[in-house]
Amino acid sequence: MKLWTIIAVLIFNPPMSAWAQSGKPAKLEDLAAYNKPDREQVLYAGAKTEGKITWYTSLAGGSYKELAAAFEAKYPGVKVEAYRGTRHELGARILAETQAKRHIFDTLESTIPLVKLLRDNKLITPYYFPTQAKYPDSVKEKGPKGLFYWSIDRESHIGLGYNKNSIPASLAPKNYDGLLRPELKDKIGFAGSDTGVTVVGTMLKLKGEEYIKKLKTQNPAVHNVSGRALLDMVIPGEIGVSPTIFRNHVEVSLKAGAPIEWVPMDVVPTNSGSTAVSAHAPHPHAALLMADFILGEGGQKVLEQYEYGSPTKDYGFKRWYPEQGLTTEQYEKLDEQWNKLLRELGRRSF
């Protein structure tokens, strides 16, 4: 065969890629929907070729570093480049990158308002994950063709924490009405962060504005700190009781012998983190492999070591996801209202 004939054949009949020859998917949308038994092998083979994944996350402390390390240990040859930020920081970063047409992140782990925003802007893709049957429908966002835009992968439950040396068990509230006991006046503290905002929103939804007015007569203090930092004020007795305390933080402190107790209220407002995959993932195999890992046994084991709650477990109390069923715009408006109520609630210690 002459050279020009060979060239023509190659031009009009290009050689089949390894994926095409094997019948394996090549495009992101096909990879995302791939649900054959060899999914992990297919994704890992591609991820090793890609060499890395860029992971954006809102996980705090050492948990995200430990999770990245566990992923790298399970999948040698695939490096995790993690960037940690709040949902506002991550959202601003992703939207700026999109405007600049620089698609950087592969997989995202953050709160529901952010993943909703990205879905509405067509920046995440629906996908299948092998453990999806274990997750309740209420924590998965349905997409087309039986796929999901995201699933909640970890929870932080907000309830009441109190100092057992300062507050007798008989006075410790078992519900929000318990905070109105006269003996607790001047002893209640709120975190001034998003945690406190969420709790006020829960109170408003469950008990109404009249309850907020009554609670204000208890002269609670609003401290411009996180829920974790506020617990550090409850432990030595600076604050007697607070309804803005995370269960997982208390579990960690109890192991160190702290004189505290955690009580779920009427409902338990639940902060959650969800896993989504970029619609423009530069490393599509690694992106999906990371999502499967976080929502699978390996990732869940790491998160449980850091006392995060799992949406697959029943803890004996009613959970409430504040953002559920709301558009991003609706939630932001409510968040502003709740924030205002928190600032007006009591004496401020900023």
KEBA-208538 format. One line per 2 residues: number of its first residue (from 1); their letters; for each residue x, y, z of C-alpha. Coordinates in steps of 0.1 Angstrom, whole numbers, plus 5000, padded with zeros to 4 digits. Each point is the difference from the previous one (the first is absolute). Example, Ala and Ser with C-alpha at 12.3 -4.5 7.8 and 13.67 -1.06 7.14 Angstrom:
! KEBA-208538
1> AS> 5123:4955:5078; 5014:5034:4993 .
***
This chain:
! KEBA-208538
1> MK> 5000:5000:5000; 5014:5034:4990 .
3> LW> 5007:5026:5027; 4972:5024:4989 .
5> TI> 4975:4971:5002; 5011:4992:5035 .
7> IA> 4996:5036:5010; 4966:5002:4985 .
9> VL> 4989:4969:5018; 5012:5014:5033 .
11> IF> 4983:5033:4994; 4966:4986:4991 .
13> NP> 5002:4969:5022; 5020:5010:5031 .
15> PM> 5011:4971:5022; 4976:4992:5028 .
17> SA> 5010:5011:5034; 5006:4975:5028 .
19> WA> 4967:5011:5015; 4981:4995:4967 .
21> QS> 5016:4966:4995; 4991:4988:5034 .
23> GK> 4965:5015:4999; 5008:5022:5031 .
25> PA> 4987:5036:5001; 5022:5029:4991 .
27> KL> 4979:5031:5006; 4993:5014:5035 .
29> ED> 4963:4996:4997; 5004:4963:4989 .
31> LA> 5026:4994:5028; 4976:5016:5025 .
33> AY> 4972:4976:4991; 5022:4969:4997 .
35> NK> 4987:4975:5025; 5016:4967:4990 .
37> PD> 5018:4978:5026; 5034:5012:4988 .
39> RE> 4992:5037:5005; 5027:5004:5027 .
41> QV> 5027:4983:4977; 4990:5022:4970 .
43> LY> 5001:5032:5020; 5033:4991:5018 .
45> AG> 5017:4991:4967; 4990:5034:4986 .
47> AK> 5008:5018:5032; 5036:4986:5000 .
49> TE> 5004:5014:4965; 4986:5034:5010 .
51> GK> 5024:4999:5031; 4981:5023:5023 .
53> IT> 4967:5014:5011; 4992:5036:5012 .
55> WY> 4975:4998:5029; 4982:5030:5014 .
57> TS> 4986:4995:5035; 4984:5017:5030 .
59> LA> 5011:4973:5024; 5017:5015:5030 .
61> GG> 5030:4990:5021; 5020:4970:4992 .
63> SY> 4971:4980:4986; 5005:5011:4964 .
65> KE> 5038:4993:5001; 4994:4966:5015 .
67> LA> 4974:4992:4973; 5023:5011:4972 .
69> AA> 5028:4978:5015; 4977:4970:5002 .
71> FE> 4990:5004:4964; 5037:5003:4989 .
73> AK> 5008:4969:5020; 4972:4980:4984 .
75> YP> 5008:5013:4965; 5038:5003:4996 .
77> GV> 5010:5022:4971; 4971:5025:5004 .
79> KV> 5009:5031:5019; 4974:5021:5018 .
81> EA> 5004:5038:4998; 4976:5013:5026 .
83> YR> 4987:5035:5004; 4980:5007:5032 .
85> GT> 4977:5030:5004; 4965:5010:5012 .
87> RH> 4971:4996:4976; 5002:5037:4993 .
89> EL> 5037:4999:4992; 4996:4968:4979 .
91> GA> 4971:5015:4981; 5018:5032:4992 .
93> RI> 5030:4981:4989; 4981:4976:4977 .
95> LA> 4979:5028:4984; 5032:5021:4994 .
97> ET> 5017:4970:4984; 4969:4994:4978 .
99> QA> 4999:5036:4989; 5037:4997:4990 .
101> KR> 4992:4967:4983; 5025:4982:5022 .
103> HI> 4984:4969:5013; 5022:4988:5029 .
105> FD> 4981:4980:5025; 4990:4964:4995 .
107> TL> 4980:4990:5030; 4983:5022:5026 .
109> ES> 4990:4993:5036; 4980:5028:5015 .
111> TI> 4966:5011:5012; 4966:4998:4982 .
113> PL> 4997:5038:4991; 5033:4998:4980 .
115> VK> 4992:4968:4982; 4966:5013:4991 .
117> LL> 5015:5032:4986; 5024:4979:4979 .
119> RD> 4973:4977:4988; 4979:5031:4990 .
121> NK> 5029:5012:4980; 5006:4966:4984 .
123> LI> 5034:4997:5016; 4996:4966:5015 .
125> TP> 4990:4967:4984; 4976:4973:5012 .
127> YY> 5017:4967:5007; 4996:4964:5013 .
129> FP> 5019:4988:5031; 5002:4964:5011 .
131> TQ> 4987:5005:5036; 4970:5022:4990 .
133> AK> 4974:4974:5012; 5012:5005:5036 .
135> YP> 4992:5037:4999; 4964:5011:5007 .
137> DS> 4983:5018:4971; 4996:5031:5022 .
139> VK> 5038:5005:4999; 5005:4995:4963 .
141> EK> 4992:5026:4973; 4984:4982:4971 .
143> GP> 5013:5006:4965; 4990:4985:4966 .
145> KG> 5001:4963:4992; 5002:4988:5036 .
147> LF> 5032:5020:5007; 5006:5025:5029 .
149> YW> 5015:5035:5000; 5012:4995:5035 .
151> SI> 4995:4980:5032; 5006:5012:5035 .
153> DR> 5031:4982:5013; 5003:5013:5036 .
155> ES> 4979:5018:5026; 5006:5022:5030 .
157> HI> 4971:5000:5024; 4993:5032:5020 .
159> GL> 4985:4997:5034; 5003:5012:5035 .
161> GY> 5032:4997:5020; 5003:5008:5037 .
163> NK> 5026:5000:5027; 4991:4973:5026 .
165> NS> 5018:5019:5027; 4980:5032:4994 .
167> IP> 4966:4987:4990; 4983:4971:5019 .
169> AS> 4986:4973:4978; 4965:5008:5013 .
171> LA> 5003:5035:4985; 5016:4989:4967 .
173> PK> 4975:5007:4972; 4986:4970:4981 .
175> NY> 4984:5022:4974; 4999:5037:4989 .
177> DG> 4974:5009:5026; 5024:4989:5027 .
179> LL> 5022:5030:4991; 4973:5022:5014 .
181> RP> 5005:4988:5036; 5006:5030:5023 .
183> EL> 5030:4983:5015; 5018:5001:4967 .
185> KD> 4998:5038:4996; 5035:5015:4992 .
187> KI> 5015:4965:4996; 4991:4994:4963 .
189> GF> 5025:5006:4972; 4997:4999:4962 .
191> AG> 5027:4997:4974; 4999:5031:4978 .
193> SD> 5011:4980:4970; 4979:4981:4974 .
195> TG> 4993:4974:5027; 4981:5025:5021 .
197> VT> 4982:5013:4970; 4988:4965:4991 .
199> VV> 4987:4994:5036; 4981:5032:5000 .
201> GT> 4984:4990:4967; 4991:4967:5015 .
203> ML> 4984:5016:5030; 4981:5024:4978 .
205> KL> 4987:4972:4978; 4990:4978:5029 .
207> KG> 4989:5024:5027; 4992:5033:4982 .
209> EE> 5009:5036:5007; 4983:5001:5034 .
211> YI> 5025:4974:5012; 5029:5021:4988 .
213> KK> 4986:5030:5020; 4997:4979:5031 .
215> LK> 5036:4987:4996; 5013:5035:4997 .
217> TQ> 4988:5006:5036; 5025:4974:5011 .
219> NP> 5027:5024:4991; 5021:4975:4980 .
221> AV> 5035:5011:4989; 5010:4998:4963 .
223> HN> 5037:4993:4995; 5016:5006:4966 .
225> VS> 5017:4966:5000; 4994:4966:4984 .
227> GR> 4980:4972:5016; 5032:4982:5009 .
229> AL> 5015:5031:5016; 4968:5005:5020 .
231> LD> 5002:4965:5013; 5035:5009:5013 .
233> MV> 4982:5027:5021; 4974:4975:5013 .
235> IP> 5027:4975:5011; 5016:5023:5027 .
237> GE> 4966:5014:5010; 5002:5035:4984 .
239> IG> 4967:4991:4984; 4975:4977:5017 .
241> VS> 4980:4988:4971; 4998:5005:4962 .
243> PT> 4976:4987:4974; 5027:5006:4973 .
245> IF> 5023:4970:5008; 5010:4972:4976 .
247> RN> 4996:4964:5011; 5033:4990:4984 .
249> HV> 5019:5027:5018; 4986:4988:5033 .
251> EV> 5009:4964:4993; 5036:5010:4994 .
253> SL> 5001:5021:5032; 4984:4973:5021 .
255> KA> 5029:4977:4991; 5022:5026:5016 .
257> GA> 4979:5000:5032; 4981:5033:4995 .
259> PI> 4971:5005:5025; 4974:5005:4973 .
261> EW> 4969:4983:4986; 4982:5003:4966 .
263> VP> 4962:4998:4996; 4980:5000:4968 .
265> MD> 4972:5025:4999; 4965:4997:4985 .
267> VV> 5017:4997:4966; 5037:5000:4993 .
269> PT> 5011:5025:4973; 5026:4982:4980 .
271> NS> 5029:5014:4981; 5010:4978:4972 .
273> GS> 5027:4995:4974; 4992:4986:4966 .
275> TA> 5022:4986:4972; 4996:5012:4964 .
277> VS> 5021:4996:4968; 5009:5028:4977 .
279> AH> 4984:5001:4966; 5033:5011:4986 .
281> AP> 5023:4978:5021; 5036:5001:4986 .
283> HP> 5006:4966:5015; 4966:4982:4995 .
285> HA> 5010:4965:5011; 5017:5012:5031 .
287> AL> 4970:5024:5007; 4975:4971:5000 .
289> LM> 5024:4977:5019; 5003:5026:5028 .
291> AD> 4962:5004:5002; 4995:4963:5002 .
293> FI> 5027:4998:5027; 4985:5027:5022 .
295> LG> 4965:4984:4998; 5014:4965:5004 .
297> EG> 5014:4981:5029; 5035:5016:4999 .
299> GQ> 4989:5036:5002; 4972:4994:5024 .
301> KV> 5024:4982:5024; 5023:5031:5001 .
303> LE> 4971:5024:5005; 4986:4978:5029 .
305> QY> 5035:5001:5016; 4995:5038:5002 .
307> EY> 4965:4994:5016; 4981:5012:4970 .
309> GS> 4965:4986:4998; 4989:4978:4971 .
311> PT> 4968:5005:4980; 4997:4962:4998 .
313> KD> 4996:4997:5038; 4971:5005:5025 .
315> YG> 5011:5020:5031; 4967:5000:5017 .
317> FK> 4991:5036:4993; 4982:5019:4973 .
319> RW> 5024:5018:4976; 4992:5031:4980 .
321> YP> 5021:5013:4970; 4993:5037:4999 .
323> EQ> 5008:5004:4963; 4979:4970:4988 .
325> GL> 4973:5008:4975; 5011:5036:4996 .
327> TT> 5016:5017:4970; 5033:5018:5007 .
329> EQ> 4983:5034:4999; 4973:4989:5024 .
331> YE> 5025:4986:5025; 5022:5032:4998 .
333> KL> 4969:5022:5008; 4991:4978:5030 .
335> DE> 5036:5000:5011; 5000:5038:5000 .
337> QW> 4968:5000:5021; 5014:4975:5025 .
339> NK> 5033:5019:5003; 4981:5032:5008 .
341> LL> 4980:4982:5027; 5032:4986:5015 .
343> RE> 5016:5034:5002; 4970:5014:5018 .
345> LG> 4995:4970:5023; 5021:5011:5030 .
347> RR> 5030:5017:5014; 5029:4998:4977 .
349> SF> 5035:4989:5008; 5018:5006:4967 .
***
